[in-house]
Amino acid sequence: MTDKTKNKTGLNRRTFLKTGAAAAGLVAGSGAITGFPTIWAQNIKNVTLRQFGTGVSNLNDVANKVKEDLGFTLQMTALDSDAVTQRAVTQPDSYDIADIEYWIAKKVFPAGVMQPMDVSKMKYFDKIAPLFITGKLTPESKIAQGTAPHTVGFVESAESTKFAAEPTKWMTLIPTIYNADTLGIRPDLVGRDIISWADIMDPAFKGKASIINIPSIGIMDAAMICESMGTIKYGDKGNMTKAEIDQTVAFLIKAKTDGQFRSFWKTFDESVNLMASGEVVIQSMWSPAVAAVRSKGIACKYQPLKEGYRAWGGGLGLAKHLSGIELDAAYEYINWYLSGWVGAYLNRQGYYSAAPETAKNFMTADEWGYWMQGKAAVGDIVAPDGKVMEKAGAIRDGGAFEARMGAVACWNSVMDEDRYMVRKWNEFIAA
């Protein structure tokens, strides 16, 4: 909270919370949905917050619901991951809220363009999945390799850009969305069981395979492939040495020149089109993209693999310049985001909510059973837009939440040798 808030409204929200509307000399009354005092609710309607991030979670339905529930305007811009990273660092005045992945935070937060967030202002902090706090799904879980969200989730103080080794009062991002990624396949076209990341290199799939062309993600898929084939033994595939990067890229270049890959995709729609057309039968994929293919009446499966999943997580971060009523609105938005409606929306797309307990309140027992518990659907499972995604009797690929997120082998990563890795990756794409 800053004095700027007082200048704009004559009274800040903290004053309201401490003294109440009556003590502040105002007519008693609350601002409907969020509990704002009336004058605050009226002022917040004039607020516009600019959010940008990937298309995964920058969704028009969310912006519309924000307007309906909170009263202010949320302008959203969707970009690919590389463009998100560049804009976050080089154009910090062009946004108020950055909806970014944790591996991106590792590149962005040290640049000093974002402000740490006060945990005491987060109403649902205690509902956040422990993966984002301790790195463990359960106390017995092993922390996966790569840029695990908890390793870049906190900083040491309100002014710090240094990541903290343990949870503190100051968060870099409020976690919102995550998933365990694997290979998508066309079961009607692959012609056999797929059990390993190595299967994408089967000569039978020559010219019909694809991987994602986002370096920090693609290199992790490549590492899962190389490790499963026994081609490379990594010390830590989430933080490769230059020699390991060289070996990995050399492997990819040879596979490319041998004709194994049909193409390399960057966007959700590209991956859907490649699979739906049958041009590709096995590829890096995202869960909702698999669902999008199935919604077209085309067989597609998100295949659990014996080596485990590559995971990712994202969250909302605040631009450093944000202050006053806009900052207060941003905190209200963060609390609203974790209150359940958005979490249920994301769950219905095949992602996971960072606050599963609140999301459950906005889902039917059948939806919760299908998406989170690995149970067979009793009725048809529908997407947020009402389209049928799965017929009654279907079981989610990979099963229950614990089975999927409990089998994470690595997280999307930013390595110490990131610049070198990106340069080598680009050599692979250009080869």
Secondary structure, 3 states (H helix, E strand, C coil): CCHHHHHHHCCCHHHHHHHHHHHCCCCCCEECCCCEEHHHHHHHCCCEEEEEECCCCCCHHHHHHHHHHHCCEEEEEECCHHHHHHHHHHCHHHCCEEEEEHHHHHHHHHHCCEECEEHHHCCCHHHCCHHHCCCCCCCCCCCCECCCHHHHCEECCCCCCCECCCCCCEECCEEEEEEEECEEECHHHHCCCCCCHHHHHCHHHCCCEEEECCHHHHHHHHHHHHHHHCCCCCCCCCCCCHHHHHHHHHHHHHHHHCCCEEEEECCHHHHHHHHHHCCCCEEECCHHHHHHHHCCCCCCEEECCCCCEEEEEEEEEEECCCCHHHHHHHHHHHHHHCCCHHHHHHHCCCCEECCHHHHHCCCCHHHHHHHHHCCCCCCCEECCCCCEEECCCCCCCCCCHHHHHCCEEEECCCCCCHHHHHHHHHHHHHC
